Amino acid sequence: MNAILRVFTFVSLPLAACLALAPAGAQTARQQAEKELAKKPQAGGVQACTLITRADVTKATGSDPLVDPEQAGQGGWLCNVGVGELKVYSGANSWESWESTRKAFKKEQEPTTPAPAFGERAYFFYPTPDNQYQGNVAFLVVNRGNYTLALSLDAPRGKPASSMRPALETLMKTALTRLP
């Protein structure tokens, strides 16, 4: 799945159901996704696709994602590798930027599970699919210095999102070793 389609899937499906009830001035799902991709990178930002490779995803998940990393967002702050996606927020407020994104997608109330091996703020996040067409997605969110990495992996059909935890841990460890 390409990066833009992945963002649209995460954003548009849950919001599409609400469009009929939204006030005329509210943003559409497409506008929200475009706004997310158009974010200007912070100074000193890192291109996300320099932190993970197709081989890394294959090793972590046990299956080939069948696509090479595809960069998105201004400055390449987002990297899609088929079943996985890495968002790299940069700057002194990188954590707040991630949390703002989570809130924009109306997922800020979803429970999190601490991931203390990755730092005090780190957590796993398994957002509830908003409808039958969304798959189960697992996130691992980690803050390192001026960077916040939000790594997501799609769970195989019929498996819970939490089944991706070992793969997330392996892939995140790899990405963190490549941070400047």
C-alpha positions in Angstrom: 0.0 0.0 0.0 1.6 3.3 -0.9 2.1 6.0 1.8 -0.7 8.3 0.7 -3.2 5.4 0.5 -2.1 4.2 3.9 -2.6 7.7 5.4 -6.0 8.0 3.7 -6.9 4.5 5.1 -6.0 5.5 8.6 -7.7 8.9 8.3 -10.5 8.7 5.9 -12.4 5.6 6.8 -13.2 6.6 10.4 -14.0 10.1 9.4 -16.0 9.3 6.3 -18.9 8.0 8.4 -19.1 11.3 10.2 -19.1 13.5 7.1 -22.9 13.6 6.8 -23.1 14.9 10.4 -20.2 17.3 10.2 -20.8 21.0 10.0 -20.2 22.6 6.6 -17.0 24.2 7.7 -15.4 21.0 9.0 -12.5 19.4 7.2 -13.1 16.4 5.0 -11.1 13.2 5.5 -9.1 14.0 2.4 -8.3 17.5 3.6 -7.1 16.1 6.9 -4.8 13.6 5.2 -3.5 16.3 2.8 -2.8 18.6 5.8 -0.9 15.8 7.5 1.3 15.1 4.5 1.9 18.8 3.8 3.4 19.4 7.3 6.7 21.2 6.9 9.6 19.3 8.3 11.4 20.7 11.3 15.0 21.9 11.0 17.3 19.0 11.5 14.7 16.5 10.4 15.5 13.0 9.4 14.2 11.2 6.3 12.3 8.3 7.6 13.3 5.9 4.8 16.9 6.2 5.9 15.9 4.4 9.1 14.2 1.3 7.8 14.5 -0.9 4.7 12.5 -3.6 3.0 14.9 -6.2 4.4 14.4 -4.8 7.9 10.6 -5.2 7.6 11.0 -8.7 6.2 13.3 -9.8 9.0 11.1 -8.3 11.7 7.7 -9.6 10.4 8.9 -12.8 8.8 7.3 -11.9 5.4 8.4 -9.7 2.5 6.3 -6.5 2.3 6.7 -6.8 -1.6 7.5 -3.1 -2.0 10.5 -1.0 -1.4 10.4 1.9 1.0 8.4 4.9 -0.3 9.0 8.3 1.1 6.1 10.8 1.7 5.6 14.1 3.3 7.7 17.2 2.9 11.3 16.4 3.7 10.5 12.6 3.7 9.3 12.5 7.3 7.1 9.5 6.5 8.2 6.2 5.1 5.8 3.4 3.9 7.1 -0.1 3.4 4.0 -2.1 2.5 2.7 -3.5 5.8 4.6 -0.9 7.8 5.0 2.8 8.2 7.4 5.0 10.0 6.7 8.6 10.9 9.6 10.7 12.2 8.7 13.9 14.1 11.7 16.2 14.7 12.4 19.1 16.9 12.1 20.1 20.6 8.3 19.6 20.3 8.4 16.3 18.4 6.4 14.4 21.1 3.7 17.1 21.1 3.6 17.0 17.3 2.9 13.2 17.4 0.2 13.6 20.0 -1.4 16.4 18.0 -1.6 14.0 15.0 -3.1 11.3 17.2 -5.7 13.8 18.4 -6.5 15.0 14.8 -7.3 11.3 13.9 -9.5 11.2 17.0 -7.5 8.4 18.6 -6.2 10.3 21.7 -8.6 8.4 24.0 -7.4 5.0 22.9 -5.5 3.1 25.6 -1.8 2.7 25.4 0.6 0.1 26.9 3.9 1.3 28.3 7.0 0.2 26.5 9.6 0.9 29.2 12.5 -0.8 27.3 12.3 2.1 24.9 12.1 5.0 27.4 9.9 6.6 29.9 7.3 8.0 27.4 7.3 5.0 24.9 4.2 3.1 24.4 2.4 0.6 22.3 -0.9 1.7 20.8 -3.5 -0.5 19.2 -6.3 1.7 17.8 -9.6 0.1 17.4 -10.7 -0.2 13.8 -13.6 2.2 13.1 -15.3 -0.2 10.7 -15.1 -3.6 9.1 -12.9 -2.4 6.3 -10.0 -1.3 8.5 -7.4 -3.8 9.5 -5.7 -4.2 12.9 -2.8 -1.8 13.2 -0.2 -1.8 16.0 2.0 1.2 16.8 5.2 1.7 18.9 5.9 5.3 19.7 9.3 6.3 21.0 11.0 9.5 21.9 14.8 9.9 21.5 16.3 13.3 22.0 14.6 15.7 19.5 12.9 12.8 17.6 9.7 11.0 18.1 9.3 7.9 16.0 5.8 6.4 15.4 6.2 3.0 13.8 3.1 1.0 12.7 2.6 -2.4 11.3 -0.5 -4.1 9.9 -1.5 -7.3 11.7 -2.2 -10.2 9.3 -5.9 -10.8 8.7 -7.5 -12.6 11.7 -4.7 -11.7 14.1 -4.9 -9.1 16.8 -2.9 -5.9 16.5 -1.0 -6.9 19.6 0.5 -9.9 17.8 2.8 -7.4 16.0 4.5 -6.3 19.2 7.7 -8.4 18.8 8.1 -7.2 15.2 7.6 -3.6 16.2 10.2 -4.0 18.9 12.7 -5.5 16.5 12.1 -2.9 13.8 12.2 0.0 16.2 15.5 -1.1 17.6 16.9 -1.1 14.1 15.5 2.3 13.3 16.9 3.8 16.5 20.4 2.6 15.8 20.3 4.7 12.5 19.1 8.0 14.1 21.8 10.6 13.9 
